[in-house]
């Protein structure tokens, strides 16, 4: 009887960990689900669109942060720097695999930085494209 209880408990813990496990792939899947519900035209994320979003200069946000590269440099594998001179860890998953671990943190930074750079919230498609680019960088 005890081995069954232990096995059941271990299986429940494993399932719980899987449901709460997050990382870049889970975030991408989350934004894909959102994008599908937002538009019937969603056909998947595109690393090139993510790269364009990362490099493009926008006019809708703050004047001192017209692009992601204002703080993160043109190369997402390199250290960035805030306007206050503080180092920012690289954005690319290849050199910073723990960068995108939770939806809560991803949403916090998307909310803050999209408003600063674009002057608005990013769409789910933009978030997924951006993460796909960072995963492939």
Secondary structure, 3 states (H helix, E strand, C coil): CHHHHHHHHHHHHHHHHHHHCCCHHHHHHHHHHHHHHHCCCCCCCCHHHHHHHHHCCCCCCCCCCCCCHHHHCCCCCCCEECCCCCEECCCCCCCCCCCCCCHHHHHHHHHHHHHHHCCCCCCHHHHHHHHHHHHHC
